[in-house]
């Protein structure tokens, strides 16, 4: 299985980029994983939030293959403890899915068409995070989940 993280727009926070790159290297020790960054939409000041979601959704839908298992990071998704998320990852790996695609949307979330295409939704918290910061947080959780599955000493249960 391979996994990708698709994000809408690049981040201009050097610290976030540094963390994302560090965890990307660590994740690739266990799993072929890449990040796909879709371009920011232009002239968004002239777009309603719904129009922006629809245009971003069209870009996202072009990234998904027929057999992809698409997971949206969304506040309405399932919340997991890290060990539960690790088990969730293991289940995906054992299922025969060739590619899992995690998606972090833009500032306004996802279009209805993207929700309809998704196979699953995951929430990192009931709190709201910027769509840029969540990249580093989620990459750390992917790494933590894989470390748990490989019995590496990174994760500690309290």
TIBASE-629660 format. One record per residue (C-alpha): residue number from 1; x, y, z. Coordinates in steps of 0.2 Angstrom, whole numbers, plus 5000, padded with zeros to 4 digits. Each point is the difference from the previous one (the first is absolute). Example, Ala and Ser with C-alpha at 12.3 -4.5 7.8 and 13.67 -1.06 7.14 Angstrom:
% TIBASE-629660
+------+------+------+------+
: resi :    X :    Y :    Z :
+------+------+------+------+
:    1 : 5062 : 4978 : 5039 :
:    2 : 5006 : 5017 : 4997 :
+------+------+------+------+
//
This chain:
% TIBASE-629660
+------+------+------+------+
: resi :    X :    Y :    Z :
+------+------+------+------+
:    1 : 5000 : 5000 : 5000 :
:    2 : 5005 : 5018 : 4997 :
:    3 : 4993 : 5015 : 5008 :
:    4 : 4999 : 5018 : 4995 :
:    5 : 4996 : 5016 : 5008 :
:    6 : 4991 : 5013 : 4989 :
:    7 : 5000 : 5018 : 5006 :
:    8 : 4992 : 5015 : 4993 :
:    9 : 5012 : 5014 : 4998 :
:   10 : 5018 : 5002 : 5007 :
:   11 : 5005 : 5005 : 5017 :
:   12 : 5011 : 5016 : 5002 :
:   13 : 5005 : 4994 : 5018 :
:   14 : 5018 : 4994 : 5000 :
:   15 : 4997 : 4991 : 5017 :
:   16 : 4985 : 4990 : 4993 :
:   17 : 5010 : 4996 : 4984 :
:   18 : 5015 : 4994 : 5011 :
:   19 : 4989 : 4989 : 5010 :
:   20 : 4991 : 4993 : 4985 :
:   21 : 5016 : 4996 : 4992 :
:   22 : 5007 : 4991 : 5015 :
:   23 : 4985 : 4989 : 5003 :
:   24 : 4999 : 4996 : 4981 :
:   25 : 5017 : 4993 : 5001 :
:   26 : 4996 : 4990 : 5015 :
:   27 : 4984 : 4994 : 4993 :
:   28 : 5008 : 4994 : 4984 :
:   29 : 5011 : 4988 : 5011 :
:   30 : 4984 : 4990 : 5002 :
:   31 : 4989 : 5004 : 4985 :
:   32 : 5001 : 5008 : 4983 :
:   33 : 4992 : 5017 : 5004 :
:   34 : 5000 : 5016 : 4990 :
:   35 : 4992 : 5018 : 5002 :
:   36 : 4991 : 5007 : 4985 :
:   37 : 4997 : 5019 : 5002 :
:   38 : 4986 : 5007 : 4989 :
:   39 : 5002 : 5018 : 4995 :
:   40 : 4992 : 5014 : 5009 :
:   41 : 4985 : 5007 : 4991 :
:   42 : 5002 : 5018 : 4992 :
:   43 : 4989 : 5015 : 5005 :
:   44 : 4992 : 4991 : 5014 :
:   45 : 4994 : 5017 : 5007 :
:   46 : 4988 : 5000 : 4986 :
:   47 : 4993 : 4983 : 5004 :
:   48 : 4987 : 4995 : 5012 :
:   49 : 5005 : 4986 : 5012 :
:   50 : 4988 : 4988 : 4990 :
:   51 : 5008 : 5004 : 4984 :
:   52 : 5018 : 4998 : 5007 :
:   53 : 4995 : 4983 : 5007 :
:   54 : 4993 : 4995 : 4983 :
:   55 : 5015 : 5005 : 4990 :
:   56 : 5012 : 4992 : 5013 :
:   57 : 4989 : 4984 : 4999 :
:   58 : 5002 : 4999 : 4981 :
:   59 : 5019 : 5000 : 5003 :
:   60 : 4999 : 4987 : 5013 :
:   61 : 4989 : 4988 : 4991 :
:   62 : 5012 : 5000 : 4985 :
:   63 : 5013 : 4993 : 5013 :
:   64 : 4990 : 4984 : 5005 :
:   65 : 5001 : 4984 : 4990 :
:   66 : 4986 : 4987 : 4999 :
:   67 : 5007 : 4988 : 5013 :
:   68 : 5007 : 5014 : 5012 :
:   69 : 4994 : 5000 : 5018 :
:   70 : 4996 : 5018 : 5003 :
:   71 : 5001 : 5007 : 5018 :
:   72 : 4995 : 5018 : 5004 :
:   73 : 5007 : 5008 : 5015 :
:   74 : 4984 : 5008 : 5006 :
:   75 : 4993 : 5006 : 5017 :
:   76 : 4985 : 4989 : 4998 :
:   77 : 5011 : 4984 : 4997 :
:   78 : 5004 : 4987 : 5013 :
:   79 : 5012 : 5004 : 5014 :
:   80 : 5013 : 4987 : 5004 :
:   81 : 5013 : 4997 : 5014 :
:   82 : 5017 : 4998 : 4992 :
:   83 : 4999 : 4981 : 5003 :
:   84 : 4983 : 4999 : 4992 :
:   85 : 5006 : 5010 : 4985 :
:   86 : 5015 : 4988 : 4999 :
:   87 : 4987 : 4985 : 4999 :
:   88 : 4990 : 5010 : 4987 :
:   89 : 5016 : 5002 : 4990 :
:   90 : 5004 : 4981 : 5002 :
:   91 : 4982 : 4996 : 4994 :
:   92 : 5002 : 5010 : 4984 :
:   93 : 5017 : 4992 : 4997 :
:   94 : 4993 : 4983 : 5002 :
:   95 : 4985 : 5004 : 4989 :
:   96 : 5009 : 4999 : 4983 :
:   97 : 4997 : 5018 : 4997 :
:   98 : 5014 : 5006 : 4989 :
:   99 : 4999 : 5019 : 5004 :
:  100 : 4993 : 5009 : 5015 :
:  101 : 4998 : 5019 : 4997 :
:  102 : 4999 : 5011 : 5014 :
:  103 : 4993 : 5017 : 4996 :
:  104 : 5002 : 5017 : 5009 :
:  105 : 4988 : 5013 : 4992 :
:  106 : 5001 : 5018 : 4999 :
:  107 : 4995 : 5013 : 5013 :
:  108 : 4981 : 4997 : 4997 :
:  109 : 5001 : 4981 : 4999 :
:  110 : 4993 : 4988 : 4986 :
:  111 : 4987 : 5001 : 4987 :
:  112 : 4985 : 4988 : 5000 :
:  113 : 5008 : 4991 : 4986 :
:  114 : 5016 : 4996 : 5009 :
:  115 : 4989 : 4994 : 5016 :
:  116 : 4991 : 4989 : 4988 :
:  117 : 5016 : 4992 : 4993 :
:  118 : 5008 : 4998 : 5017 :
:  119 : 5001 : 4982 : 5008 :
:  120 : 5003 : 5007 : 5017 :
:  121 : 5003 : 5015 : 5011 :
:  122 : 5012 : 5002 : 5014 :
:  123 : 5000 : 5014 : 5013 :
:  124 : 5016 : 5005 : 5009 :
:  125 : 4990 : 5009 : 5014 :
:  126 : 4984 : 5009 : 5003 :
:  127 : 5010 : 5016 : 5000 :
:  128 : 5003 : 5010 : 4985 :
:  129 : 5018 : 5001 : 4993 :
:  130 : 5006 : 5010 : 4985 :
:  131 : 5001 : 4989 : 4984 :
:  132 : 5019 : 5004 : 5000 :
:  133 : 5004 : 4995 : 5018 :
:  134 : 4990 : 4984 : 4998 :
:  135 : 5012 : 4993 : 4987 :
:  136 : 5014 : 4999 : 5013 :
:  137 : 4988 : 4993 : 5013 :
:  138 : 4993 : 4987 : 4989 :
:  139 : 5017 : 4994 : 4993 :
:  140 : 5006 : 4998 : 5018 :
:  141 : 4985 : 4988 : 5003 :
:  142 : 5003 : 4990 : 4984 :
:  143 : 5018 : 4998 : 5006 :
:  144 : 4994 : 4996 : 5018 :
:  145 : 4987 : 4987 : 4993 :
:  146 : 5014 : 4991 : 4989 :
:  147 : 5012 : 5000 : 5015 :
:  148 : 4987 : 4992 : 5011 :
:  149 : 4997 : 4987 : 4987 :
:  150 : 5018 : 4996 : 4999 :
:  151 : 5003 : 5000 : 5019 :
:  152 : 5012 : 5014 : 4999 :
:  153 : 5002 : 5010 : 5017 :
:  154 : 4994 : 5017 : 4993 :
:  155 : 4982 : 4998 : 5008 :
:  156 : 4998 : 4998 : 5018 :
:  157 : 4983 : 4994 : 5008 :
:  158 : 4996 : 5009 : 5017 :
+------+------+------+------+
//
